[in-house]
Amino acid sequence: MSGEFSCILNAWRAHEPELRGYLIHRMSDPHAAEDLLQEVFVKAMRQGKDFCSLANARAWLFQVARNALVDHQRLHKETIEVSEELPAPEAPAEPLVALSACVARVLTELSPEDRDIIEQCDLNGAKQSDYAKSHGLSLAATKSRLLRARARMGETLSTNCKVEFDPEGRVVGHVPRK
């Protein structure tokens, strides 16, 4: 027997019972565990001289056994046939769409000036310059009023509707009022 095979056989004899126990413990089928054990042995044999230069043959064998076990489980995982007649689950409403009822209610709670500028500029799409002209304001005053109105509306939404924002400031959810 050549030196490379004796090195592999010695390591195999030393660690085979432990590897077998490891695989049998993790698999429901002892015959499949034996098959995987043989795969590990074959991979060790294919290493040839390189196997003998391993710093920790036991660790290598267990890593190969773990990988074989994972591959086996991926290939043989149980699947359940699903009927095509099942209705598709309803997609949850986008956070902003679900928040629309709360926004409508909060608008009624704002001052008439705040409600007007938000409805005109943000909801109806009026240009700020047009709003400024029709209300006898400068563009800078209109921008300032709109920013303050948005801030007050945001505070009211946060308080009354428990609006949650992500780190970028986007709405991610809310708790509607009764």
C-alpha positions in Angstrom: 0.0 0.0 0.0 1.4 3.4 -1.0 2.1 6.1 1.6 -0.7 8.4 0.4 -3.4 5.7 0.7 -2.1 4.6 4.1 -2.4 8.2 5.4 -6.0 8.4 4.1 -6.9 5.0 5.5 -5.4 5.8 8.9 -7.4 9.0 9.1 -10.5 7.3 7.9 -10.3 4.5 10.5 -9.8 7.1 13.2 -12.7 9.2 12.3 -15.2 7.0 10.4 -17.3 6.0 13.4 -17.7 9.6 14.5 -18.6 10.7 11.0 -21.1 7.9 10.7 -22.8 8.9 14.0 -22.8 12.5 12.8 -24.6 11.7 9.6 -27.0 9.2 11.0 -28.0 11.7 13.8 -28.8 14.3 11.2 -30.6 12.1 8.6 -33.8 10.2 9.0 -32.6 7.4 6.7 -29.6 5.4 7.9 -29.0 4.0 4.4 -28.8 7.5 3.0 -26.3 8.4 5.8 -24.2 5.4 4.8 -24.3 6.6 1.1 -23.1 10.1 2.2 -20.3 8.5 4.3 -19.1 6.7 1.2 -19.1 10.0 -0.7 -16.9 11.5 1.9 -14.5 8.6 1.7 -14.4 8.9 -2.1 -13.6 12.6 -1.9 -10.8 11.9 0.6 -9.4 9.3 -1.8 -9.5 11.8 -4.7 -7.4 14.2 -2.6 -4.5 11.7 -2.8 -1.2 13.2 -1.5 -2.9 16.5 -0.7 -5.0 14.8 2.0 -1.8 13.8 3.9 -0.7 17.4 4.0 -3.8 18.6 5.7 -3.2 20.2 9.1 -6.4 18.7 10.5 -7.8 15.7 8.6 -10.8 15.3 11.0 -11.9 18.9 10.4 -11.6 18.4 6.6 -13.6 15.2 6.7 -16.4 16.8 8.8 -16.5 19.8 6.5 -16.9 17.5 3.5 -19.6 15.5 5.4 -21.4 18.8 6.3 -21.3 19.9 2.7 -22.6 16.6 1.4 -25.4 16.6 4.0 -26.5 20.2 2.9 -26.3 19.2 -0.8 -28.4 16.1 -0.1 -31.0 18.0 1.9 -31.3 20.6 -0.9 -31.8 18.0 -3.5 -34.3 15.9 -1.5 -36.3 18.5 0.4 -40.0 17.7 0.5 -42.4 19.7 -1.6 -46.1 19.9 -1.4 -48.2 20.1 -4.5 -50.4 23.3 -4.4 -53.7 23.3 -6.2 -54.0 25.8 -9.0 -57.5 26.7 -7.7 -56.2 28.4 -4.6 -56.8 32.2 -4.8 -53.7 34.3 -4.9 -53.1 36.2 -1.6 -54.1 39.8 -1.7 -51.2 42.1 -1.8 -51.1 44.4 1.3 -52.0 48.0 0.5 -49.1 50.3 -0.1 -48.4 52.3 3.1 -49.2 55.6 1.3 -52.5 54.3 -0.1 -53.6 52.9 3.3 -52.7 56.3 4.8 -55.0 58.3 2.4 -58.0 58.1 4.7 -56.0 59.4 7.5 -54.6 62.2 5.3 -58.1 63.3 4.3 -59.2 63.4 8.0 -56.0 65.3 9.1 -56.5 67.9 6.3 -59.9 68.8 8.0 -58.1 69.4 11.3 -55.6 71.9 9.8 -56.1 75.6 9.8 -57.9 76.8 6.6 -54.7 78.5 5.4 -52.6 75.3 5.8 -55.3 73.1 4.3 -55.7 75.5 1.3 -52.0 75.7 0.4 -51.5 71.9 0.8 -54.6 71.1 -1.2 -53.7 73.5 -4.0 -50.0 72.9 -4.3 -49.5 69.3 -3.2 -52.7 67.6 -3.9 -54.1 69.5 -7.0 -50.6 70.1 -8.5 -50.8 73.9 -8.7 -47.5 75.6 -9.3 -46.3 77.6 -6.3 -45.8 80.6 -8.5 -49.4 80.5 -9.6 -50.6 80.1 -6.0 -48.5 83.0 -5.0 -50.0 85.3 -7.7 -53.6 84.2 -6.9 -53.1 84.9 -3.2 -51.1 88.1 -3.5 -47.9 86.5 -2.0 -44.3 86.5 -3.1 -42.9 83.2 -4.3 -40.6 83.1 -1.2 -43.5 83.6 1.1 -45.5 80.9 -0.6 -42.6 78.4 -0.3 -42.2 79.3 3.3 -45.9 78.9 4.1 -46.0 75.6 2.3 -43.0 74.2 4.2 -44.6 75.3 7.5 -48.0 73.8 6.5 -46.3 70.5 5.5 -44.4 70.4 8.8 -47.7 71.0 10.8 -49.5 68.3 8.8 -46.6 65.9 9.4 -46.8 66.5 13.1 -50.5 66.0 13.1 -50.2 62.8 11.0 -47.5 61.4 13.4 -49.7 62.2 16.4 -53.1 61.2 15.2 -52.2 58.3 12.8 -49.0 57.1 14.4 -47.2 57.3 11.0 -43.9 55.4 10.9 -41.1 56.6 8.6 -38.0 54.7 7.4 -34.5 56.3 7.7 -35.0 58.0 4.4 -38.2 59.7 5.5 -40.6 57.5 3.5 -43.9 56.3 5.0 -43.6 52.6 6.0 -46.9 52.3 8.0 -49.4 53.8 10.3 -52.0 52.9 12.9 -55.4 54.3 11.8 -57.6 56.0 14.3 -60.9 54.5 15.1 
